[in-house]
Structures are given as C-alpha cells and as structure tokens.
Amino acid sequence: MQDAVETLKQHNATVVALTPQLPEHSLKMVERHKLGFDLLTDPGNAYAAELGLRFEFPADLREVYLSFPIDLPKHNGETSWTLPVPARYVVDQSGIIRIADVDVDYTRRPEVDKTVADVAALG
C-alpha cells in the first residue's frame, strides 16, 4: 500500500491502517518500512470484533505460530490470540463505505492497483 500513497493523495484520498499491535511495535514497522500513512491501534481487536472481523487462533495453529519469532501476545499486549480478518474499505468523504474487500484467507488481499482504481472511480 505504501507504493500507492502518493497516487491516492492525488485523488484526495487518505490511507489509514488499523492493527491490534501495541504502538511501540507498530512504530518499529512504520520506521522500518518508511510508511507514509497512519497506523492506528485497535487494542484487543475490539473494533474488529464489533465489525465481525476478528478471529481466534485454534489451539493447533497457536502451536505453529509459537514456532515463529513473533510473540503475538507480546506484540498485541494481551493474550486473546486473536487477529483481524484482512479487510480494505474505500470510504467516501461523507463517511459511507463504497467498496469493501474482505477475505478470511489472509493470503488473498486486494491488489494496490485495485485500490487506486476503486478510489479513482469515486472521482
């Protein structure tokens, strides 16, 4: 998404991302990747849950995840073992969601070109 920030600005669009990570962990990512958009924190995935976009890791997947060098409870500051379902929304200037891309398979995410095209189509 970072690659499209400037193009989206030309369409008077703003990019905002929402993450359950604690700000200190998000800040490292913002600095490492030089992100040019805001990364907001959703503690405990509470907002994602309100939207029906939070899932809990099953026990077997927790075991797999524990083999990675990512300590999910530490990064998220709580032990719920939940993550948000990847979603992308294009919201118009009056606050109405015009386009929603949601897929429970985290490996399938909207292409950046689609996001730019969706925003441009709102013109």
trRosetta pair geometry for C-beta under 8 A, 3 or more apart (Angstrom, degrees):
i j d omega theta_ij theta_ji phi_ij phi_ji
1 4 5.8 -67 -163 41 47 105
1 5 7.1 73 143 -56 73 82
1 15 6.0 154 161 -159 120 147
1 17 7.4 143 71 -66 159 120
1 37 7.1 -56 125 23 116 147
1 112 6.0 -178 -97 -107 44 104
1 115 7.1 3 -120 48 88 169
2 5 5.9 -23 -159 -18 41 115
2 33 6.4 -146 -53 151 157 109
2 34 7.3 96 -160 88 144 74
2 35 5.7 -109 -98 -119 114 62
2 36 6.3 110 -147 22 82 89
2 37 7.4 -144 -102 7 64 105
3 112 6.0 31 69 -178 107 169
4 7 5.0 -64 -160 49 64 114
4 8 5.4 65 142 -27 90 105
4 15 7.6 118 91 -65 93 143
4 112 4.6 -173 -35 -175 132 113
4 115 6.2 106 120 84 168 120
4 116 5.4 -133 -149 -63 127 108
5 8 5.9 -61 -148 38 26 109
5 9 6.4 31 154 -24 63 104
5 15 5.6 -92 -111 17 82 138
5 36 4.5 137 128 82 169 117
5 37 5.6 -149 -112 -46 122 105
6 9 5.5 -48 -150 29 34 116
6 10 7.0 41 150 -24 61 98
6 36 7.6 16 -50 98 75 157
7 10 5.7 -50 -161 24 36 115
7 11 7.3 20 146 -5 63 103
7 116 5.5 -10 121 -122 131 127
8 11 5.7 -62 -158 43 42 105
8 13 4.1 -80 175 77 93 116
8 14 7.5 166 132 -67 117 10
8 15 6.0 83 85 -43 158 102
8 115 7.4 -31 -85 132 123 106
8 116 6.4 -117 -74 -107 80 76
8 119 5.8 40 -131 76 87 174
9 12 7.4 37 -173 -86 39 20
9 13 6.8 -106 -77 59 27 65
9 14 7.7 55 -97 -88 70 52
11 116 7.7 152 -6 -155 146 70
11 119 4.9 112 109 137 154 113
11 120 5.7 -105 -105 -85 144 61
11 122 7.9 96 170 61 122 98
11 123 7.7 -85 -149 -100 103 48
12 93 7.9 -8 127 -75 121 119
13 90 8.0 -39 -135 -143 131 91
13 119 4.7 -29 -62 -153 156 141
14 37 7.4 141 177 -137 67 101
14 38 8.0 14 167 17 107 108
15 36 7.9 69 57 95 123 75
15 37 3.8 -52 91 -122 102 152
15 38 7.7 169 101 34 63 68
16 37 6.3 -145 -84 168 33 107
16 38 4.9 -12 -122 70 81 102
16 39 7.9 170 -166 -86 58 26
16 40 6.2 20 178 -7 105 114
17 37 6.5 93 -7 109 94 117
17 38 7.2 -175 31 98 67 55
17 39 4.9 -15 70 -115 103 70
17 40 7.0 177 88 24 47 72
18 39 7.9 166 -87 -164 18 54
18 40 5.1 -26 -106 72 67 98
18 41 7.8 132 -157 -118 63 5
18 42 5.1 48 175 -29 104 121
18 47 6.8 -86 -175 80 146 134
18 48 7.4 168 123 -61 127 95
18 84 7.1 67 104 -26 101 172
19 26 5.8 151 71 -96 140 120
19 39 5.9 0 9 -179 121 99
19 40 7.3 151 24 78 69 46
19 41 6.3 -41 75 -110 75 52
19 42 6.6 173 82 22 22 90
19 84 7.8 -129 -125 16 38 129
20 41 7.3 67 -149 -162 20 70
20 42 5.3 -55 -87 76 60 86
20 43 7.1 97 -151 -126 70 17
20 44 6.9 -167 -146 25 109 5
20 45 4.7 -29 -90 -61 129 80
20 48 7.3 -57 -62 3 106 137
20 76 4.6 4 131 -130 105 109
20 82 7.3 166 -98 94 170 84
20 83 6.7 -136 19 -126 138 52
20 84 6.5 166 -29 -20 107 97
21 25 4.4 -111 179 85 116 118
21 26 4.8 143 96 -56 119 88
21 29 7.6 69 90 2 165 136
21 41 6.8 -102 78 -118 55 92
21 75 5.1 -45 -126 161 90 94
21 76 6.0 -78 -100 -90 40 58
22 25 5.1 84 62 11 79 102
22 26 7.1 -152 94 -5 37 91
22 41 6.8 32 -137 -132 25 139
22 75 6.6 -155 17 175 90 41
22 76 6.7 150 -28 -149 79 15
22 77 4.4 102 -67 -38 114 120
23 26 5.4 -59 -141 42 36 112
23 27 5.9 44 159 -30 70 102
23 41 5.5 -75 -62 -46 78 141
24 27 5.7 -43 -143 27 30 116
24 28 7.2 36 154 -20 57 98
25 28 5.9 -47 -158 27 37 113
25 29 7.0 33 147 -14 63 104
25 75 4.8 115 -134 -147 173 81
26 29 5.6 -58 -156 38 39 110
26 30 6.2 41 149 -22 72 104
26 39 4.9 -170 -178 118 125 132
26 41 6.5 -134 -13 -76 151 95
27 30 5.5 -50 -144 35 34 114
27 31 6.3 30 157 -15 66 106
28 31 6.0 -59 -149 40 28 107
28 32 6.0 26 156 -20 65 112
29 32 5.7 -54 -138 39 29 110
29 33 6.0 -3 171 10 66 113
29 35 7.2 30 125 -18 80 131
29 39 7.2 140 83 -119 114 176
30 33 6.9 -75 -140 53 17 87
30 34 7.8 56 165 -113 53 10
30 35 4.5 -83 -136 38 67 114
30 39 5.8 -141 -72 13 112 135
31 34 7.3 16 -169 -74 28 48
35 39 6.5 46 108 -36 158 117
42 45 5.7 52 120 -113 112 35
42 46 6.3 -153 176 41 85 69
42 47 4.7 -100 -138 33 119 108
42 48 5.8 97 138 -18 153 94
42 84 7.1 58 71 -55 147 132
43 46 6.2 11 81 -1 68 113
43 77 6.8 -51 -136 76 90 126
43 78 7.2 94 -178 -15 81 134
44 49 7.9 -29 126 -10 87 130
44 76 7.5 110 -84 162 36 109
44 78 5.2 -2 -90 47 83 163
44 80 6.0 86 -149 -4 81 144
44 82 7.5 46 -178 56 56 126
45 48 4.2 -50 -171 47 87 122
45 49 5.7 99 124 -32 86 92
45 54 4.4 120 146 -116 130 126
45 76 7.8 -17 -30 -157 91 133
45 80 7.1 -128 30 84 111 144
45 82 4.8 -114 32 111 150 120
45 83 6.9 179 -82 -145 145 13
45 84 5.6 -175 -134 -62 111 80
46 49 5.7 -54 -152 31 29 113
46 50 6.7 33 150 -21 63 101
47 50 5.4 -47 -152 30 38 115
47 51 6.6 27 152 -9 66 106
48 51 5.9 -65 -153 44 32 106
48 53 4.5 -98 -166 85 80 91
48 54 4.2 110 115 -64 105 92
48 82 7.8 171 86 142 130 117
48 84 3.9 -123 -121 -107 151 100
48 85 7.3 155 -170 21 114 70
49 52 7.5 39 -175 -75 33 24
49 53 7.6 -109 -65 54 20 57
49 54 4.3 -27 -77 13 67 141
49 82 7.7 12 -69 159 104 157
51 87 7.8 -115 129 35 142 167
53 84 5.3 24 130 -161 100 86
53 85 4.3 -116 -164 39 76 100
53 87 5.6 -53 -140 -17 145 139
53 102 6.9 -106 -113 -140 113 127
54 82 5.1 21 178 174 106 127
54 83 7.3 168 -150 86 66 27
54 84 5.8 -48 -96 -103 64 54
54 85 7.1 -116 -65 -11 17 82
55 82 6.5 166 84 -150 33 79
55 83 6.3 -19 60 61 82 74
55 84 7.9 99 15 -153 75 13
55 85 6.0 83 -15 -63 107 87
55 104 7.2 90 -49 -147 147 99
56 80 7.0 -97 -114 157 97 85
56 81 5.9 65 -161 99 78 87
56 82 5.0 -43 -93 -92 63 84
57 61 4.7 -133 -167 91 92 113
57 62 4.9 116 125 -66 127 80
57 65 6.5 -52 -145 -2 153 148
57 72 7.8 91 -19 89 149 171
57 81 4.4 -88 36 162 109 107
57 82 7.2 -145 -7 -86 76 33
57 83 7.3 63 -50 -1 93 100
58 61 5.0 85 57 12 77 105
58 62 7.2 -133 97 -12 38 87
59 62 5.5 -51 -151 27 34 116
59 63 6.9 35 153 -20 64 99
60 63 5.8 -49 -158 29 36 113
60 64 6.9 35 147 -15 64 102
61 64 5.5 -50 -151 36 41 113
61 65 6.1 42 151 -21 69 106
62 65 5.6 -58 -146 40 31 112
62 66 6.3 38 154 -27 65 104
62 81 5.8 -22 -98 -146 115 145
63 66 5.7 -50 -149 28 30 115
63 67 7.4 34 150 -24 57 98
64 67 6.0 -55 -168 22 37 112
64 68 7.8 34 141 -19 63 98
65 68 5.8 -50 -165 23 47 112
65 70 7.2 -66 -178 74 88 101
65 72 6.3 4 152 -21 134 130
70 75 6.6 -20 -176 -21 88 143
71 74 3.7 28 111 23 118 121
71 75 6.1 146 83 -19 66 87
72 75 5.8 -58 -140 40 29 108
72 76 5.9 5 168 1 66 115
72 81 6.5 75 107 -118 138 62
72 83 7.7 -77 -149 -65 129 102
73 76 6.2 -69 -136 51 25 96
73 77 7.8 -152 171 25 54 5
73 78 6.6 -109 -150 95 75 26
73 79 4.6 17 -128 -101 126 64
73 81 7.1 -33 -67 -67 91 69
74 77 7.6 26 -178 -70 26 41
76 80 7.6 -89 118 41 141 91
83 106 8.0 -4 119 -80 138 141
84 87 7.2 -88 154 13 110 99
85 102 6.2 48 123 -167 119 97
85 103 7.5 -170 171 80 101 31
85 104 5.4 -48 -138 -106 120 60
85 106 7.8 -136 -151 -77 51 82
86 102 7.4 162 96 -144 55 53
86 103 6.3 -18 76 60 101 77
86 106 5.1 122 -15 -125 123 68
86 109 5.5 -77 155 -100 147 97
87 100 6.8 -17 -169 -168 104 89
87 101 6.8 159 -157 87 54 56
87 102 4.3 -3 -111 -102 96 86
87 103 8.0 161 -88 18 57 53
88 100 7.5 157 83 -155 51 44
88 101 4.6 -2 55 57 96 104
88 102 7.8 -168 26 -68 54 53
88 109 7.4 92 -25 -169 125 86
88 110 5.0 -94 41 25 147 133
88 115 6.5 -80 163 -96 144 111
89 97 5.1 -60 -162 -132 119 107
89 99 7.0 155 -157 85 47 59
89 100 5.3 -8 -106 -105 79 74
89 101 7.8 -161 -72 27 39 66
90 97 7.3 107 72 -159 47 62
90 98 5.2 -55 98 64 95 95
90 99 4.0 23 37 48 113 103
90 100 7.9 -135 25 -62 68 41
90 115 7.2 167 -72 -150 111 70
90 118 4.8 -156 -37 132 159 122
90 119 5.8 -150 -138 -77 127 69
90 122 6.8 -162 152 -36 125 137
91 95 6.2 -10 176 -147 117 32
91 96 6.7 158 -156 76 71 31
91 97 5.4 -42 -98 -94 78 54
91 98 6.8 150 -118 7 23 83
92 95 7.2 -46 73 20 68 19
92 96 5.1 -4 39 57 107 86
92 98 5.2 79 -36 -34 99 123
92 122 5.9 -168 -101 -160 94 138
97 100 5.7 30 165 -58 126 104
98 118 7.7 157 101 173 107 101
98 122 6.0 104 87 -95 169 119
99 118 4.7 -95 43 -164 169 133
101 109 7.9 92 128 -167 125 51
101 110 4.3 65 112 -55 166 126
101 114 7.5 80 -64 120 156 134
103 106 7.8 168 100 -76 90 24
103 108 4.7 -75 127 88 158 106
103 109 7.2 -148 47 -88 124 40
105 108 4.7 44 92 18 108 106
106 109 7.5 7 -176 -56 48 98
110 114 4.9 -114 -178 77 99 130
110 115 5.8 109 124 -53 124 90
111 114 4.6 99 63 -1 83 102
111 115 7.4 -148 98 -5 48 83
112 115 5.5 -51 -155 32 40 114
112 116 6.5 38 150 -17 69 103
113 116 5.7 -53 -149 37 34 110
113 117 6.2 34 153 -18 66 108
114 117 5.6 -55 -144 40 32 111
114 118 6.1 36 155 -23 66 105
115 118 5.7 -53 -147 34 29 112
115 119 6.5 25 156 -15 63 106
116 119 5.9 -58 -150 38 30 108
116 120 6.1 30 154 -19 66 110
117 120 5.6 -56 -142 40 30 112
117 121 6.2 36 156 -27 64 105
118 121 5.8 -54 -151 29 28 114
118 122 7.2 32 151 -23 59 98
119 122 5.9 -52 -162 23 37 112
120 123 6.3 23 172 -64 48 82
